[in-house]
């Protein structure tokens, strides 16, 4: 089901600027904006905490180390 809404030229311009590619629909743009404002899942929050802990402990790899490991 499609619904037509009226928006200002300013909002239209803003939505156009948010498109990642030319043929992206405004519905996709709006869904992306909504997703960006949603709360992170508990699993994601835990993964972020673990990553921060590993970073503080120095458990990191440089770009050069990763390239060497991958043979690049």
LINSULUR-V153101 format. One record per run of one state. SS is the DSSP state (A for helix, B for strand, O for the rest). FROM is the first residue (numbers start at 1). TO is the last residue. Records with the same first field share a line. If there is no record, write none. Layout:
SS: FROM-TO ; FROM-TO
This chain:
O: 1-8 ; 19-25 ; 38-41 ; 57-62 ; 71-72
A: 9-18 ; 26-37 ; 42-56 ; 63-70
